[in-house]
């Protein structure tokens, strides 16, 4: 590889070296994941100063062409996946042409818009919203920071606000994870997060969960086996299973992680105010390395595009500083709207009603499925995780009834003990018995000519 790079360089300036390596990467001559020669080796081969090569490497890293992993070396970055190859793109329901039949799309994972608070009164109270006096103003409105700190599950060293939970995970990951690093996630896990980790070149390891979240014994084994840099958790309303951690489980996980001080904990509390379970965080025991994300999309509106990040100052500061070179800050107008929504008594009552209504819908559908012998979980949030004999056949069966659900495979880090589908139970307002009949039919459907598979091994836990 050293000779390959040297042969491609016709201009031995930093700019020329960077351009030559970039051409090799673009052409595929240097494939993604390739370990590049050391700066000193390249400098010796070209007969130039190591400082010049270091400058070229920095330019390539800023452009995203290469990634440096400290003592492990420098590697060609993994290119972005085309949309059609993303796990995320596989979640949309495809029910085909169903004539005049009513299509019920339970694949989306979005909240019921009729349960979201209106923004009209909040916007009226804000007035003309002259909220920015300088482009270098703080990223978070002081009034919003005060409200966030009051409801944070542990005292964060620093807080910032970004454009939704996935934006938060993207920016935290860019700060904590480098190409080739091992990271631990729940199995099953949220597909866009898995896409994100693949895009940055991380090696993803799934850890089994049960009804209380990640299993401590499996976490301990994975930590010893892989020496990861980060663990990703959903503390409440786990997507897709609905599992929520208890404080006792969080404490057990924290005790396991205490033996591995180099590991950062990244928590995605995506359900926020509509979660039935109380807020829980490993940050109560590991505040110096727990980064907690609190989203308001499910509770107050996806189009607010707001989520808060709180945790160690070094991580949050890195996120805030990097955003100065992009969006700068999340709309202070929307932040002011969120303050109004979080403090207005009538809106607080409305969110409580939505939380109770989602719980009612989950329970009604779970009870109807249980009466038909279908195994499913939906302890919290808006999703239901249902075991099926065959995922593809189940989805086709449901499509024939005008019903779309999300396939379970994109959620799997490694294969589970049964096929699954995810149903957005939060969108099911009524007709539970009718829907349960169709879901039960789909759960037991098998490929013609094959033997039946049991649908009674539903969970990502054992």
C-alpha positions in Angstrom: 0.0 0.0 0.0 2.9 2.3 0.7 4.2 2.0 -2.8 0.6 2.4 -4.2 0.2 5.7 -2.4 3.7 7.0 -3.3 3.1 6.1 -7.0 -0.2 8.1 -7.0 1.4 11.3 -5.6 2.6 13.7 -8.3 2.4 16.8 -6.0 4.3 16.4 -2.7 2.5 19.2 -0.9 0.0 18.4 1.8 -2.8 19.3 -0.7 -1.3 17.1 -3.4 -0.9 14.1 -1.1 -4.5 14.5 0.2 -5.8 14.7 -3.4 -3.9 11.6 -4.5 -5.2 9.5 -1.5 -8.7 10.9 -2.1 -8.6 9.7 -5.7 -7.5 6.2 -4.6 -10.3 6.0 -2.1 -12.9 7.2 -4.5 -11.8 4.7 -7.1 -11.9 1.9 -4.6 -8.2 1.2 -5.0 -8.0 1.9 -1.2 -11.1 0.0 0.0 -13.1 1.0 3.1 -11.5 -0.3 6.3 -8.0 -0.4 4.8 -5.3 0.5 7.3 -3.1 3.3 6.0 0.7 3.4 6.4 2.0 5.5 9.2 2.8 9.1 8.7 6.5 8.5 9.2 6.5 5.7 6.6 4.7 7.8 4.0 7.0 10.7 4.7 10.1 8.5 4.4 8.8 7.0 1.1 8.1 10.4 -0.4 11.2 12.1 1.0 9.3 14.8 2.8 8.6 16.0 6.3 6.2 14.0 8.5 4.5 17.4 9.2 3.4 17.6 5.6 1.9 14.1 5.6 0.1 14.9 8.9 -1.4 18.0 7.4 -2.6 15.9 4.4 -4.1 13.3 6.8 -5.9 16.0 8.8 -7.5 17.3 5.6 -8.7 13.8 4.6 -10.1 13.3 8.1 -12.0 16.6 8.0 -13.4 15.5 4.6 -14.5 12.2 6.1 -12.3 10.1 3.8 -10.2 8.6 6.5 -10.6 8.1 10.3 -7.9 8.0 12.9 -8.2 5.5 15.9 -5.3 6.7 18.0 -2.6 4.1 18.5 -4.6 1.6 16.3 -3.8 3.6 13.3 -5.6 5.4 10.5 -8.2 3.8 8.2 -10.1 4.5 5.1 -13.6 5.5 6.2 -16.7 3.4 5.4 -18.8 5.2 2.8 -22.5 6.0 3.5 -24.9 3.3 2.6 -27.4 4.1 -0.2 -30.9 4.7 1.1 -32.2 1.4 -0.2 -29.7 -0.6 1.8 -30.5 1.1 5.2 -32.3 -0.9 7.8 -34.4 2.3 8.3 -35.7 2.2 4.8 -37.1 -1.4 5.3 -39.5 -0.3 8.1 -42.1 1.3 5.9 -45.2 -0.9 5.3 -45.8 -1.9 1.7 -49.4 -3.1 1.4 -49.5 -2.8 -2.4 -52.6 -2.0 -4.4 -55.6 -3.0 -2.2 -58.4 -1.4 -4.2 -61.0 0.3 -2.1 -60.0 -1.5 1.1 -59.0 0.6 4.1 -55.3 0.7 4.6 -54.2 0.8 8.2 -50.6 1.7 8.5 -49.2 0.5 11.8 -45.6 0.4 10.6 -44.6 4.0 11.2 -43.7 4.3 14.9 -45.1 7.8 15.0 -47.4 9.2 17.7 -51.1 9.8 17.3 -51.3 13.5 16.2 -54.7 13.9 17.9 -52.9 13.3 21.2 -50.3 16.0 20.7 -50.7 19.4 22.2 -51.6 22.4 20.0 -48.8 25.0 19.5 -51.2 27.9 18.9 -51.4 29.2 22.4 -47.7 28.7 23.1 -46.8 30.7 20.0 -49.2 33.5 21.0 -47.7 33.7 24.4 -44.1 33.9 23.0 -44.9 37.1 21.0 -42.4 38.3 18.4 -39.7 36.0 19.8 -36.6 38.2 19.6 -34.5 35.5 21.2 -31.1 35.8 19.4 -28.8 38.7 20.2 -25.7 37.1 18.8 -24.8 34.1 16.7 -22.6 33.0 19.7 -25.4 33.1 22.2 -25.8 29.9 24.4 -27.2 26.9 22.6 -30.0 26.5 25.1 -32.5 29.1 26.3 -31.9 29.7 30.0 -35.5 29.1 30.8 -35.5 25.8 29.0 -32.3 24.7 30.7 -33.9 25.4 34.0 -36.9 23.2 33.2 -34.7 20.4 31.8 -32.4 20.3 34.8 -35.4 20.0 37.1 -36.6 16.9 35.3 -33.2 15.3 34.4 -32.7 11.9 36.0 -29.3 12.9 37.4 -27.4 16.2 37.7 -25.7 16.7 34.3 -22.5 18.6 34.1 -23.7 20.3 31.0 -26.8 20.4 28.7 -27.5 21.3 25.1 -30.4 21.0 22.7 -30.3 19.4 19.2 -32.7 18.6 16.4 -34.3 15.3 17.7 -33.1 12.1 19.3 -31.4 10.8 16.1 -29.5 14.0 15.7 -28.4 13.7 19.3 -27.2 10.1 18.8 -25.4 11.1 15.6 -23.5 13.9 17.2 -22.7 11.9 20.4 -21.5 9.0 18.3 -19.3 11.3 16.2 -17.6 12.4 19.4 -17.2 9.1 21.2 -16.9 6.4 18.5 -14.1 5.9 15.9 -13.8 3.6 12.9 -13.4 0.0 14.0 -14.5 0.6 17.6 -16.7 -2.0 19.3 -20.0 -0.8 20.7 -22.6 -2.7 22.6 -26.4 -2.3 21.9 -29.5 -4.0 22.9 -30.7 -6.9 20.7 -33.2 -6.0 19.2 -32.4 -2.3 18.7 -33.7 0.7 16.8 -32.7 0.2 13.1 -31.7 3.9 12.4 -29.2 3.7 15.2 -27.7 0.5 13.8 -27.4 2.2 10.4 -25.7 5.1 12.1 -23.2 2.9 13.8 -22.5 1.0 10.6 -22.0 4.4 8.8 -19.2 5.4 11.1 -17.5 2.0 10.8 -18.2 0.8 14.3 -18.4 -2.9 15.1 -21.8 -3.5 16.6 -22.4 -6.3 19.2 -25.9 -7.1 20.4 -26.6 -7.8 24.0 -29.7 -9.8 25.1 -32.5 -8.0 26.9 -35.4 -9.1 29.1 -38.5 -7.3 30.4 -36.2 -4.9 32.4 -33.8 -4.1 29.6 -30.2 -5.2 29.0 -29.2 -8.3 31.0 -26.3 -7.6 33.4 -24.7 -11.0 33.0 -24.7 -10.7 29.2 -23.4 -7.1 29.4 -20.5 -8.3 31.7 -19.6 -11.1 29.2 -19.6 -8.7 26.2 -17.5 -6.1 28.1 -14.8 -8.6 28.7 -14.9 -10.1 25.2 -15.0 -7.0 23.1 -13.6 -4.0 25.2 -16.1 -1.6 23.7 -15.9 2.2 23.8 -19.6 2.7 24.3 -22.9 1.0 25.4 -26.2 2.3 23.9 -29.3 1.8 26.0 -33.0 2.7 25.8 -34.0 3.2 29.5 -37.8 3.5 28.9 -40.3 2.2 26.3 -37.6 0.2 24.4 -38.2 0.3 20.7 -39.4 -2.2 19.6 -40.3 -4.3 22.7 -41.6 -1.6 25.1 -39.4 -2.9 27.9 -38.3 -0.3 30.6 -35.5 -0.5 33.0 -36.2 -0.4 36.7 -33.8 1.5 39.0 -32.6 -1.8 40.4 -31.7 -3.0 36.9 -29.9 0.3 36.2 -27.9 0.0 39.4 -26.9 -3.5 38.4 -25.8 -2.4 35.0 -23.9 0.5 36.5 -22.0 -1.9 38.9 -21.0 -4.0 35.9 -19.8 -1.0 34.0 -17.9 0.5 37.0 -15.2 -2.2 36.3 -14.8 -0.7 32.7 -14.1 3.0 33.2 -13.2 3.6 29.5 -16.8 2.8 28.4 -19.2 5.7 27.7 -22.9 5.0 28.4 -25.3 6.6 25.9 -29.0 6.6 26.9 -31.8 7.3 24.4 -35.0 8.2 26.3 -37.0 8.7 23.1 -40.5 8.3 24.5 -40.1 11.0 27.1 -43.4 12.3 28.6 -45.6 9.5 27.2 -43.6 6.8 28.9 -45.5 5.2 31.8 -42.3 4.1 33.6 -40.5 6.7 35.6 -37.2 8.2 34.3 -34.3 6.0 35.0 -30.6 6.5 34.2 -27.2 4.9 34.9 -26.1 8.5 35.4 -27.2 8.3 39.0 -24.2 6.1 39.6 -22.0 6.9 36.6 -22.6 10.7 36.1 -19.1 11.3 34.6 -19.6 9.0 31.7 -23.3 8.7 31.1 -24.7 10.8 28.2 -28.5 11.0 28.5 -30.8 12.0 25.5 -34.4 13.2 26.2 -36.6 13.6 23.2 -39.9 15.5 22.9 -40.9 14.2 19.5 -43.3 11.4 20.7 -44.8 13.5 23.5 -45.0 17.1 22.1 -44.6 16.7 18.4 -42.1 15.2 15.8 -42.0 18.6 14.0 -40.7 20.4 17.0 -37.4 18.5 16.2 -36.1 18.9 19.7 -34.1 16.7 22.0 -31.9 17.5 24.9 -28.4 16.1 25.6 -27.1 16.1 29.2 -24.0 14.5 30.7 -20.2 14.9 31.0 -19.0 18.4 30.0 -16.3 17.1 27.6 -18.9 15.2 25.4 -21.6 17.9 25.5 -19.1 20.7 24.8 -17.7 18.8 21.8 -21.2 18.4 20.4 -22.0 22.1 21.0 -18.8 23.3 19.5 -19.1 21.1 16.4 -22.7 22.5 15.8 -21.3 26.0 15.6 -19.8 25.0 12.2 -23.2 23.7 11.0 -26.7 24.7 12.2 -25.2 26.7 15.2 -28.1 26.0 17.4 -31.6 24.5 17.4 -34.3 27.1 16.8 -34.7 29.3 19.9 -38.3 30.0 18.7 -39.1 26.2 19.0 -37.2 26.1 22.3 -39.4 28.9 23.6 -42.5 26.9 22.4 -41.2 23.9 24.3 -40.8 25.8 27.5 -44.4 26.9 27.2 -45.6 23.4 26.6 -43.6 22.0 29.5 -44.8 24.5 32.0 -48.4 25.2 30.9 -50.7 23.3 33.3 -53.3 22.4 30.6 -50.6 21.0 28.3 -49.1 19.0 31.2 -52.6 17.5 31.8 -52.9 16.8 28.0 -49.6 14.9 28.0 -50.7 12.9 31.0 -54.0 12.1 29.2 -52.0 10.9 26.1 -49.8 8.8 28.3 -52.8 7.1 29.9 -54.5 6.7 26.5 -51.4 5.0 25.0 -51.4 2.6 27.9 -55.0 1.8 27.4 -54.5 1.1 23.7 -51.5 -1.1 24.4 -53.3 -3.1 27.1 -56.4 -3.6 25.0 -54.5 -4.9 22.0 -52.2 -7.1 24.2 -55.2 -8.6 26.0 -57.0 -9.4 22.7 -53.8 -11.0 21.4 -53.3 -13.0 24.5 -56.8 -14.3 24.4 -55.9 -15.7 20.9 -52.7 -17.3 22.1 -50.4 -14.8 20.4 -47.2 -13.8 22.3 -46.4 -10.1 22.2 -44.8 -7.4 24.4 -45.8 -3.8 24.7 -45.1 -2.7 28.3 -44.6 1.0 27.5 -44.5 3.5 24.7 -46.4 3.2 21.4 -45.0 -0.1 19.9 -45.9 -3.7 20.2 -43.4 -6.5 19.3 -45.2 -9.6 18.1 -43.7 -13.1 17.5 -44.7 -14.7 14.2 -44.0 -18.0 12.5 -42.6 -16.3 9.4 -42.0 -12.6 9.0 -42.5 -12.3 5.3 -45.6 -14.4 5.2 -47.1 -12.6 8.2 -46.6 -9.2 6.4 -48.2 -10.5 3.2 -51.1 -11.9 5.2 -51.7 -8.5 6.9 -51.3 -6.7 3.6 -54.1 -8.7 2.2 -56.3 -7.3 4.9 -55.1 -3.7 4.2 -52.8 -3.6 7.3 -49.1 -2.6 7.2 -46.6 -3.3 10.0 -42.9 -3.1 10.3 -40.7 -6.2 9.7 -38.7 -7.4 12.7 -35.5 -8.3 10.9 -34.1 -4.7 10.6 -34.2 -4.5 14.4 -32.1 -7.6 14.9 -28.4 -7.2 15.6 -28.1 -11.0 15.6 -30.8 -13.5 15.0 -33.5 -13.9 17.7 -35.2 -17.1 18.5 -38.3 -16.2 16.5 -39.4 -14.0 13.7 -41.2 -10.8 14.7 -43.1 -7.8 13.4 -43.6 -4.4 15.1 -47.0 -2.9 15.3 -47.5 0.8 16.2 -50.2 0.0 18.9 -50.4 3.7 19.8 -52.3 4.3 16.6 -54.9 1.6 17.2 -57.9 3.5 18.7 -60.6 0.8 18.6 -61.6 -2.4 16.9 -59.1 -4.5 19.0 -60.9 -7.8 18.6 -61.1 -7.5 14.8 -57.5 -6.4 14.5 -56.3 -9.2 16.9 -58.1 -11.8 14.8 -56.1 -10.7 11.7 -52.8 -10.4 13.7 -53.3 -13.9 15.1 -53.9 -15.2 11.6 -50.7 -13.6 10.5 -48.7 -14.7 13.6 -49.4 -18.4 12.9 -49.2 -18.3 9.1 -46.4 -20.4 7.5 -44.9 -20.9 4.1 -47.0 -23.4 2.2 -45.5 -26.8 2.3 -43.3 -26.1 5.3 -43.9 -27.4 8.8 -45.4 -25.0 11.3 -43.1 -22.9 13.5 -44.2 -22.0 17.0 -44.9 -18.3 17.6 -44.3 -18.7 21.4 -40.6 -17.6 21.4 -41.3 -13.9 21.0 -38.9 -11.8 22.8 -35.3 -10.7 22.4 -34.9 -11.9 25.9 -34.9 -15.5 27.2 
